[in-house]
């Protein structure tokens, strides 16, 4: 394990701005704004979504698929490196086993935010909302003193549920003439609505219980 990094690195991870706003929060907001601009206002973002929807169709329209894939991977790698610097500065230490389940949490937050794992759909604002929802769920688990083992289990449950819901919606879009909203009136559609409502209710219950028990601290020693 490595520790005792320069002050500049620790300032990135746990410093504050002159307006008493945490530096990681400022970096996160700036990154989100830049990502929104790239996704919505530049050819790189539009081409990336098009390639995710159908690489063959994107190539037939004249898009350099392989070149833009490299651009996307380089940009994702730079964001991952920035996140690693922020985590290192926050902990003021680094080791090989640090944050073993962060990748699962990231996937869960992005999927909940509306980005499809099948490609062709992405949203920066939705991903940010998914991060907030997942953070509240994990904080509720911590407040309830639930073992750390169940946190990745909860994230995996969110991913599986979201992927199942998106797959069902896409199937209804392909098969149903009236769209998936019209199919919600069917018996199968009502089952999916009740399933989604149960998930939302469970999250709300966890948050409510966590808020009620937040002040219950057990004295030690």
PAKOL-824613 format. One record per residue (C-alpha): x, y, z; residue in three letters. Coordinates in steps of 0.5 Angstrom, whole numbers, padded with zeros to 4 digits, always signed. Example, Ala and Ser with C-alpha at 12.3 -4.5 7.8 and 13.67 -1.06 7.14 Angstrom:
+0025-0009+0016ALA
+0027-0002+0014SER
***
This chain:
+0000+0000+0000UNK
+0002+0007-0002UNK
+0001+0013+0003UNK
+0003+0020+0004UNK
+0002+0024-0003UNK
+0003+0031-0004UNK
-0002+0036-0002UNK
-0004+0038-0009UNK
-0007+0031-0009UNK
-0011+0031-0003UNK
-0013+0037-0004UNK
-0017+0034-0010UNK
-0020+0029-0006UNK
-0022+0032+0000UNK
-0021+0040-0001UNK
-0026+0045-0001UNK
-0026+0051-0005UNK
-0026+0059-0003UNK
-0034+0058-0003UNK
-0034+0052+0002UNK
-0036+0047-0003UNK
-0032+0041-0003UNK
-0027+0040-0009UNK
-0030+0033-0011UNK
-0037+0036-0012UNK
-0034+0042-0016UNK
-0030+0037-0021UNK
-0036+0032-0021UNK
-0041+0038-0023UNK
-0036+0041-0029UNK
-0035+0034-0031UNK
-0042+0033-0032UNK
-0043+0039-0036UNK
-0038+0037-0040UNK
-0041+0030-0041UNK
-0047+0033-0043UNK
-0044+0038-0048UNK
-0040+0033-0051UNK
-0046+0028-0052UNK
-0051+0033-0054UNK
-0048+0038-0058UNK
-0042+0035-0061UNK
-0041+0030-0067UNK
-0037+0025-0062UNK
-0043+0024-0058UNK
-0048+0023-0063UNK
-0044+0019-0067UNK
-0042+0015-0060UNK
-0050+0014-0059UNK
-0051+0012-0067UNK
-0045+0007-0066UNK
-0048+0004-0060UNK
-0055+0003-0063UNK
-0052+0000-0069UNK
-0045+0000-0071UNK
-0046-0003-0078UNK
-0051+0002-0080UNK
-0047+0008-0077UNK
-0041+0005-0082UNK
-0046+0005-0088UNK
-0047+0013-0086UNK
-0040+0014-0087UNK
-0038+0014-0079UNK
-0031+0012-0078UNK
-0033+0007-0073UNK
-0027+0004-0070UNK
-0024+0011-0070UNK
-0029+0014-0066UNK
-0029+0008-0061UNK
-0022+0009-0060UNK
-0024+0017-0058UNK
-0030+0014-0053UNK
-0025+0009-0050UNK
-0020+0014-0049UNK
-0025+0019-0046UNK
-0028+0014-0041UNK
-0020+0012-0039UNK
-0019+0019-0038UNK
-0025+0020-0033UNK
-0023+0014-0030UNK
-0016+0016-0028UNK
-0019+0023-0026UNK
-0024+0019-0021UNK
-0018+0015-0019UNK
-0014+0021-0017UNK
-0020+0024-0013UNK
-0021+0017-0009UNK
-0013+0017-0008UNK
-0013+0024-0005UNK
-0019+0023-0001UNK
-0016+0016+0002UNK
-0009+0019+0002UNK
-0007+0012+0001UNK
-0008+0007-0005UNK
-0008-0001-0005UNK
-0010-0006-0010UNK
-0016-0008-0007UNK
-0019-0001-0006UNK
-0026+0000-0008UNK
-0027-0007-0011UNK
-0035-0006-0013UNK
-0034+0001-0015UNK
-0035-0002-0023UNK
-0042-0005-0021UNK
-0044+0001-0017UNK
-0043+0005-0023UNK
-0046+0000-0028UNK
-0052+0000-0024UNK
-0053+0008-0023UNK
-0052+0009-0031UNK
-0057+0003-0032UNK
-0062+0006-0027UNK
-0061+0013-0030UNK
-0064+0011-0037UNK
-0058+0009-0041UNK
-0059+0002-0045UNK
-0054-0004-0044UNK
-0056-0005-0051UNK
-0054+0001-0054UNK
-0057+0007-0057UNK
-0060+0011-0051UNK
-0056+0015-0046UNK
-0057+0021-0042UNK
-0052+0025-0037UNK
-0058+0028-0033UNK
-0061+0021-0032UNK
-0054+0018-0030UNK
-0053+0023-0025UNK
-0060+0022-0022UNK
-0058+0014-0022UNK
-0052+0016-0018UNK
-0056+0020-0013UNK
-0061+0014-0012UNK
-0056+0009-0012UNK
-0052+0013-0007UNK
-0059+0014-0002UNK
-0060+0007-0003UNK
-0053+0005+0000UNK
-0053+0010+0005UNK
-0059+0007+0008UNK
-0056+0000+0008UNK
-0050+0003+0012UNK
-0055+0007+0016UNK
-0059+0000+0018UNK
-0052-0003+0019UNK
-0053-0008+0014UNK
-0047-0012+0012UNK
-0042-0009+0007UNK
-0043-0016+0003UNK
-0051-0014+0001UNK
-0049-0007-0002UNK
-0046-0011-0009UNK
-0052-0015-0008UNK
-0057-0009-0008UNK
-0053-0006-0014UNK
-0054-0013-0018UNK
-0061-0013-0016UNK
-0062-0006-0019UNK
-0058-0008-0025UNK
-0062-0014-0027UNK
-0069-0011-0025UNK
-0067-0005-0030UNK
-0065-0009-0036UNK
-0071-0014-0035UNK
-0075-0008-0035UNK
-0072-0005-0041UNK
-0072-0011-0045UNK
-0079-0012-0044UNK
-0080-0005-0046UNK
-0076-0006-0053UNK
-0080-0012-0054UNK
-0086-0009-0054UNK
-0084-0003-0058UNK
-0082-0008-0063UNK
-0088-0013-0063UNK
-0094-0008-0061UNK
-0097-0003-0066UNK
-0099+0002-0060UNK
-0093+0002-0057UNK
-0091+0000-0050UNK
-0095+0005-0046UNK
-0101+0001-0049UNK
-0099-0005-0047UNK
-0099-0003-0040UNK
-0106-0004-0040UNK
-0105-0012-0041UNK
-0105-0017-0035UNK
-0097-0018-0036UNK
-0096-0010-0037UNK
-0100-0009-0030UNK
-0095-0015-0027UNK
-0089-0010-0029UNK
-0092-0004-0026UNK
-0093-0008-0020UNK
-0086-0010-0020UNK
-0083-0003-0021UNK
-0088+0000-0016UNK
-0085-0006-0011UNK
-0078-0004-0012UNK
-0079+0004-0011UNK
-0083+0002-0005UNK
-0077-0002-0002UNK
-0072+0004-0004UNK
-0077+0009+0000UNK
-0078+0004+0006UNK
-0070+0003+0006UNK
-0069+0011+0006UNK
-0075+0012+0011UNK
-0072+0007+0016UNK
-0065+0009+0015UNK
-0067+0016+0017UNK
-0071+0014+0023UNK
-0065+0010+0026UNK
-0060+0015+0024UNK
-0059+0018+0031UNK
-0059+0011+0034UNK
-0052+0011+0036UNK
-0049+0005+0040UNK
-0044+0008+0045UNK
-0037+0004+0045UNK
-0032+0003+0050UNK
***
